[in-house]
Amino acid sequence: MTDDDPRTVDANAGDADGDTGDDGGTAVRRDRFSGGPAREFLSSLAADEAIFAADLAVDRAHVVMLAERGIVDDAVAGEVLAALDGVEAAGHGDLPDGEDVHEAIETAVIDRVGPDGGKMHTARSRNDEVATCIRYRLRGDLLDAVEATLAFREALVDVADEHAETVMPGYTHLQPAQPTTVGHYLLSYEGAVARDTDRLLDAYDRTNRSPLGAAAFAGTPFDVDRDRTAALLGFDGTVRNSTDAVSTRDFLAESASALATLATTLSGLAEDLIVFSNRGVIGLSDAYASTSSIMPQKKNPDTLELTRGVAGDAIGEATGTLSLLKGLPRAYNRDLQRAHASVFETAGDVREATEVAAGAVATADWDEDALAAAAGEGFSTATGVADLLAAGGLPFRTAHEIVASAAPEVADGDDPAAAAAKVDEAARTVLGESLFERVSRDEVERVLDPAASVASRDSAGGPAPAAVAEELTAATDALDADATALDERYESLAAAADALDAEVATYE
């Protein structure tokens, strides 16, 4: 994609049969700019296959608008629209040579229609054309990514509901910290992915604005209707300022950042599942694992490792997009040609990683016995004892000191009675009196049990079953609302596509 050069020969020029030049030049380049060693370097035609369908839709909407405004007559519009059908049927691979897909399609139309085919480019530039095509393609990728997050959240909610009371170890710094439940743990990721959904929907809403009609950057003297082409293409409105419309790629940076944030969420979950699998508390489905070419006993979490890798790629893409944009002067610069193709690729990679993560969670074997056994390791109920002492009137810092003094003596195999005795011994050292002068032995032994410890933590958003049940309800309601928002956007785009098809059909 390139700026329109005022020295370029009129696209309507040429022989009556639509010949584009004796040397095989294209509709835009002609003979002066058709050769030289840099032609291949300049060309984005191969990468532009990603926006081939978008360009055809943009061309059709623009031609319909030109005819409606009387800028081209209906007969010419009909010929151009029929030629575009032929180009679509032939496919991207059949396009003539060109610097980009826009030029190649225009050349193909002129080849079919003759010089009047060049009227399709009246009142527009490739600058506003490509910006529109990028947004048209990217918005679909964003909605597909949103759809993947909804399926992932549904999987998280389903497994969280099934294991709302399944006790498991909670970690900080990868060290045993406090017991929690599988339901509470998975809902922590559901909340994060819900925010990723919101970010992607926000990015979609800012992407879904039409630059078409801005021309090179300074608008056009033709009486175009930008709102009409925006509506025909399913955009929610236009990017009003014509220079901003062709210059900005902030929607690419925002989308890449939202995708990178989602990928980072996925990477954290993938790392957790890899660690849990290594510790033997969950079993990954064979469908989400692989093996070694030499060690036949191996079952490796390869899909989750690749999910972590996708995060690195996505972060690199977000950083690269911002780096490309940071020093550009206003209006169009050819650097922008390199800004979007990799964002499309990232969107596909992150969507696929999201689908893999959903499947890995849904099909994993959450070993309740192993999880329960691990939940008490590392004196993980120590905080519960300190909380109990603080509730009994001791300053929390003193309670913390007592339990910290006992911690080196409490072994993983100790039952609650043995652990309580060791805490009592520490209390006698710190306080000079028995622990049981302040709290009952039964209460201490109860909070030393991982399941009882979890049940006591019933604050909003906590792991107690009642709190998890409330969170499940809220998560389900939010999921339903986001699914409705997604459906509305898909339906709006489908309705616009149908409306454009209907308008095009009137010129047959």
N, C-alpha and C positions, 0 to 999 in steps of 0.2 A: 504494500500500500504506500502511496506516495502523494505528496502535495501535487496539485494540478499546476503544470508549468504554463504560463501565459504564452510561451512560444510554441506550444504544441499545436499542430494543425487541427482544424475543425474535424470532429469525428464524423460529420456528414460528408466530408470530402471523399473522393475516390471514384472508381468506375461505377457505372450503373448497376453492375452485378454485385457490388459490395466489396470489390477487391480492396484490400487494405494497404496496398503499396507494392511496387515492383520487387522489392527485396524481402517481402514477407514480413514487414513491420506490422505491429498491432494497431488497434484502433486509437490508442493513446500515444504510443511511442513513435510510430512512423519510422522513416528511414534514419533520421538524425540520431535517435536514441535507441536504435534496435540492435546494435552490435556492441562489440568490445568485450574485453575479458571480465568485466564486472557484472555482466548481465545475470549470471547464475547467482552471484552473491546477493544481488539486489532482489531476486525473485523470492516471493513467499508462496508461490502457487501450490507447491506440494503441501505445505503446512496449512494452507487455506482450505483444504478439504473439510476441515472442522467447521468452517462457516459457509460451505457451499449452499446448503439448504437455507440458511439464514439469508444469504445474499439474494437468492431467488425470491424469497418472500418479500424482502425489502424492495427489490426491483418491481415486483407486481404491485405492491401498495403505492409506490411512487408513480408508476405509469397510470394506475387508476386515478390517482389524485390529479395528475397532469391533465388527463382527459376531462375529469369533472370540472376543472377550472378553465377549460378551453385553451390550455397552453399547447396541447397537441390534439389533433382531431381523433374522433372515435375510431376511424378506420385504421389509422396508424397505430393507435393503442392496441387494437385487436390483433394486428400483425405482430407487434412486439410481444404481446402476451402469449400468442400462439408459438412464437419462436422460443420464448422462455420455457414453455412446456416441452419443446423439442430438446432444449439444452438439458433440462432436468431428466428427461427419459434417457438421453445419451450418457449422462453421468459425468462426474468430475474428471474421470480419466480420459474422456473424449474431448476435453476443452483444448482449444489452440494454445500455443505458447503465450505467455504474458508475465508481466511482473507480479501479478496477483490475480486472485480469482475474479475480482471486479472487472478488471481490464479484459480478462479472458472471456468472461460471460458476454460482455458488451461486444467484443470481437465476433464471438459465435453468433450473436443476434444479428449483427450487421451482415455476416456471411449469409444468413438465412433470409433477411428482409431486404437488404440493400441499404443505401445511405440513410433512409428513414429510421433504420434501427438505431442510429446514433441519437435520435431524439429522446430516447429513454434516459439519457444522462442530462437532459435539460434541467436547470435549476438545482443541481446538486454537484457535489465534489466527491471524489473518493474519500476525502477526509470525514465528511459526515456519514457517508455510506458505510465505511468500515467501522466507525464508532457504533453505528446502529447495529450492524451485524454482530459485533462482539457482545453487545448487551443482549441481543436476541438469543444468541447461543448460550451465554453464561447464565441467564436467568433460568433456563431449563436445567442446567447442571446444578444450580443452587437448590432448586426444588427437589431434584432427585436426591441430593445430599440430605435435605430436610426429611424426605421420606425414609431414608436409611436411619436417621437418628430416631424417628418415631418407632420404627421396628425394633431398634436396639433398646429404647426405653421400655417398650412393651415386654421384651424379654427380661429386662432387669426387674420390672414390676412383678412379672409372673413368678420368677424364681424367688424374689424377695418375699412374696406372699406365701409361697410353698414353705419357705424356711424362715418364717418370721420369728420362730422361737428356737431355731437351731443355734446353739451357743458355739462361738468360735473365738479364737484369740484375736485381739486387736494389737496393732504394733505401732510404735513410734521409733524412728531410727532403726527399723527392722528388728527391734528388740521387743519381747513380750511387754505389754503395757497394761491393758485392761481387757477383760472379757467383753465381747459384744455379741451380736448375732449376725448370721449370714444376711438376713433381711435388712438389718440396719446398715451393714456394710454395702450391700448392693444399692440401696437407696441413696447412699452418698454419691455414687456414680450417676444414678438417675437424675439427681438434682443438677449435677455438673453438665450432663448431656442435654438436659432441658434448657440450660442457658446457652449451650451451643446451638440448639434449635432456634432460640430467639435471635442469636447473632446472625445466623444464616437467613432467617426471614427478614431481618432488618437490612441485611446486605442485598437481598432480592428486591426489597421495596425501593432502595436507592438505585439499584441497577436498572430497574424497569421503568426507565425514562428515555424518551426518544430524542436523539440528536438530529434526526433527519430534517433537512430543510435549512440547516445552518450553513450549508455549502462549504467553501474552503475555510472560512472562519468569520467572514463579514456579511453573511446573509446573501440574499439574491434580490434582484429587481423584479423577478417574476412573482405573480400573485399566487404564491403557494399557500396551502393550508396545512400547516405542520400538525395541528391537532387532529386533522383527518387521517394523515398517515400514521400518527401515533395510535389512534383508535383501531385502524385496520390491522395493525401489527400487535395489538394487545398490550401496548404500553399504557401505564397509568397516567401519563402526561408527557410533557416535553422538558428537556433541559433548555430553559428559556434563552439564556444568553448564548448567542451563536459562537462566540469565541470559546466560552467555557464548554459548550457542547462538543466541539471537536478536540479540544485540548485535554480535557480531564480524563484520567484513568484512575481516579481515586476509588471508583467502584471496584476496579480490579484489585487494588491494594486492600480495600476493606474485605472483599471476598476471600482473597488469599489469606488474610489474617484470621478471618473466621474459620476457614478450613484448617489452618495451622493450629488454632486453639482447640478445635475438635480433635485433631490428630494427637495433640498433646494429652488430652483427656484419655483417648484410646490407649496411648502409650503407657500411661500410669496403670490402667486396668490390666493391660497385657503383662506388665512387669509383675504386678501382684499375683496374677494367675500362674505365671512361671514360677514364682517363689513358692506359692501354695502347692503347686504340683511337685516341686522339688522336695518339699517337706512332707509330702505324702498325705495331705489333708483333703486334696481334691484329685480327681482323675479326669484328665482331658479325654474327650471322645477321640477315637481313631481318625474320625473325619477331619479333625483339626490338629492332627499331629503327623509326624513323619518318622522315618527311621534312618539308620546309618547304612552306608553302602558296604561297610566292613564289619560293624558290630551288630549282629542280628538281634540282640536283646534290647537295643535302644528304642525308646519312644520319645521323640524330641518335640518340643512345643514350637515347631517352625513357623506356623501361621502367626503366632503371637510375637515371635521375634521379628517377623516381617512387618507386623503392625507397628512395632516400635520404630522400625526403619522408615516407614512411611512418614512418621512424625518428623524425622530429620529432614526428609525431602520437602515436606510441606513448610517447615520453618524456613528452609533455605529459599523456597519460592517466594514466601512473603517478604523476606529480607531482600531478595534479588529484585522484586518488583519495586519496592520502595527505593532501592539504590538506583535503578534505572530511571525513575521519575524525578529524583531529587534535584537534578541540575538543569532540567529542560526549560528553555524559555517558552513564553506563551505561544499558543496556536500549535499547528502540527509540526512535528519533527519525526524523522524517519526512525529514530530510536524506538518509537512506539510500536513499530512492526514486531519487535521482539518481546512485547509486554504481555501478550495474552495467551499464546498457544500453550505455554507451560502451565498457566493457571487452569486451562481446560483439563490438562493431563492430571494436575494435582487434584482437581475436583473428582475425577474418576477414581484416582488411587485412594483418596480419603473415603469416598463412598464405599468402595470395595472393602477397605479395612474396617469400616463401621459394620458392614454386613458380616464380616468374619468374626468380629468381636461379639456381635449378637449371637451368632451360632455357637461360639465357644462357651459363652455363659449358659445358654439354654440347654446345651447337651452335656455339660460337665457333671460329674458325679461328686456331689458335695457329701463327703463321708462324715456322717453325723457323729459316729463314735470317735473317729480320729480327731475331728474338730473339737469335740467336748474334752477329750483328753489333753489336747494342746492348749485349751482355753485357760487352764490353771497353771501352766508352766511359768517359771520365772516369777513366782509370787505375784501373779497379775492382779490378785484381789487386794493388794496392799492398800491401794487408795480407798477402797471401801472401808477398811478398818480405820484408817485415819479419819474418814468422814464420820464414822460412827462415834469415835472419840470426841470429835469436834461438836457433834450434835449433843453429846453428853455434857458439854460445858468446857472442855479443854480448849485453849487456843489452838487453832489449826496447826500453827508452826510447831507447837509442843507435841501434838499428836503425830505430826510428820516425823519428828525426831525419834519418837518411840518406835514407830513402825520401821523407819530407816535403820535403826539399831538392830531390829529383829531380822531384817531382810537377809543378811548373810547366813543366818542360821536356819532359815526356812528352806527345806528341800522340796523339789518337785514331787516327791513321793509322799510327803506328809499329808495326812488327812486333816480335816478342819480342827479336830481336837488337839492334835500334836502341834499344829501351827499356832493355835490360840495360846497354848502353854508357852511357846517361845516368845510370843508377843507380850505375854504377861511378865515373863522374866525381864524383858527389856523395859517394861513399864516400871518394874520395881527398881531398876538401876537409875532410870531417868527421874521418876517421881518419888521414889522411896516408899511406894505403896503398890498394892496389887491393882492391876487393870480392872479387876472385877469389883473393886470398890466403886467404880463409876459406871460400868456397863455390865450387863449380865453375860455369863459365859455362853449362853445359848445365842444371844445376839451376835457375839463375836464369831462363833462358829458358823452362824447363818451367813454373814457377809463374806466369810472366807470361801463359801461355795460359789463357783462361777455363775451358775444359773440364778441363784438368789441375788448375787451381786448385780447381774443384768436386770433382774426384775425390779430392783430397788431404784434403778435409774430411769424414772418415769417423767422427767422433765420434758418439755416440748422438744421434739426432735431427737429424743434419746432412744436407747435400744430396748427399753421395756416393751413388752408385747402391746400394751395399750397405745403407747406412743408410736410404735411402728405401724399399728393399724390406722391411726390418724394420718400418718405420713403417706401410707399406701392410698388412702382415699384422696388426699390432696394431689398426689402424683397422677392418679388415674384421671381426675378431673382436668388437670393441666394437659395431660396427654390428649384427652378428647378435644379440648379447645384448640390445641395446636393442629390436630388432625383436620378439624373443621377449617382452620385458617389455610392449611395446605390445599384442601379440596377446593376452596373458593378460588385460590390462585390458579390451580390447574384448570378449573372450569372456565375461568375468565379467558385464559389463553386459548382454550379449545373453541370457545364461542367466537373469539376474534378470528381465529383461523377459518372457521366456517363462514363468517361474514366476508372475509377476503375472498374465499373461493366463490362465494355467491356473486360478488361484484365482478370478479374476473370472468365468470360464466356469461355475464351480460354482454361481453364483447366478442363472444364466439360467433 
